[in-house]
Amino acid sequence: MTETHEHRLKRMKMRAMRRGIKEMDIILERYADDNLAQMDPDRLDLFDALLHENDQDLYQWVTGQVATPDPYGALIADISIAISGAE
């Protein structure tokens, strides 16, 4: 059975807010709330793949401590801009 679009968004939202470290819970939950509904299928696929990455790596990418690997560069830049505007 195929996952419906609505179910996929709910699953990704839950995965975004239940991470391994609290900082990534906050960052990814806010980003998901603000952006998931407007993402096209390719962007959703990329965000879904990002959700499977290690939290320590994600945090370093988002904060600019370590260069972001392909294919996540544009997405991480977008997340970083979104969180810097929230402060």
Contacts in CASP RR format, 6 or more apart in sequence:
PFRMAT RR
TARGET T0000
AUTHOR 0000-0000-0000
METHOD contacts of the structure
MODEL  1
MTETHEHRLKRMKMRAMRRGIKEMDIILERYADDNLAQMDPDRLDLFDAL
LHENDQDLYQWVTGQVATPDPYGALIADISIAISGAE
3 11 0 8 1.000
8 44 0 8 1.000
8 48 0 8 1.000
9 36 0 8 1.000
9 37 0 8 1.000
12 32 0 8 1.000
12 36 0 8 1.000
12 44 0 8 1.000
12 47 0 8 1.000
12 48 0 8 1.000
12 51 0 8 1.000
13 29 0 8 1.000
13 32 0 8 1.000
13 33 0 8 1.000
13 36 0 8 1.000
15 51 0 8 1.000
16 25 0 8 1.000
16 28 0 8 1.000
16 29 0 8 1.000
16 31 0 8 1.000
16 32 0 8 1.000
16 51 0 8 1.000
17 25 0 8 1.000
17 28 0 8 1.000
17 29 0 8 1.000
17 32 0 8 1.000
18 25 0 8 1.000
19 25 0 8 1.000
19 28 0 8 1.000
19 55 0 8 1.000
20 55 0 8 1.000
21 55 0 8 1.000
21 56 0 8 1.000
21 59 0 8 1.000
23 59 0 8 1.000
24 55 0 8 1.000
24 58 0 8 1.000
24 59 0 8 1.000
24 62 0 8 1.000
27 59 0 8 1.000
27 62 0 8 1.000
27 79 0 8 1.000
27 83 0 8 1.000
28 51 0 8 1.000
28 58 0 8 1.000
28 79 0 8 1.000
30 82 0 8 1.000
30 83 0 8 1.000
30 86 0 8 1.000
31 78 0 8 1.000
31 79 0 8 1.000
31 82 0 8 1.000
31 83 0 8 1.000
32 47 0 8 1.000
34 82 0 8 1.000
35 78 0 8 1.000
35 82 0 8 1.000
36 44 0 8 1.000
36 47 0 8 1.000
39 47 0 8 1.000
43 75 0 8 1.000
46 71 0 8 1.000
46 72 0 8 1.000
46 75 0 8 1.000
47 75 0 8 1.000
50 58 0 8 1.000
50 72 0 8 1.000
50 75 0 8 1.000
50 76 0 8 1.000
53 72 0 8 1.000
57 66 0 8 1.000
59 65 0 8 1.000
60 66 0 8 1.000
61 67 0 8 1.000
61 68 0 8 1.000
61 69 0 8 1.000
61 72 0 8 1.000
61 73 0 8 1.000
61 76 0 8 1.000
62 76 0 8 1.000
62 79 0 8 1.000
62 80 0 8 1.000
62 83 0 8 1.000
63 80 0 8 1.000
64 80 0 8 1.000
68 76 0 8 1.000
68 77 0 8 1.000
END
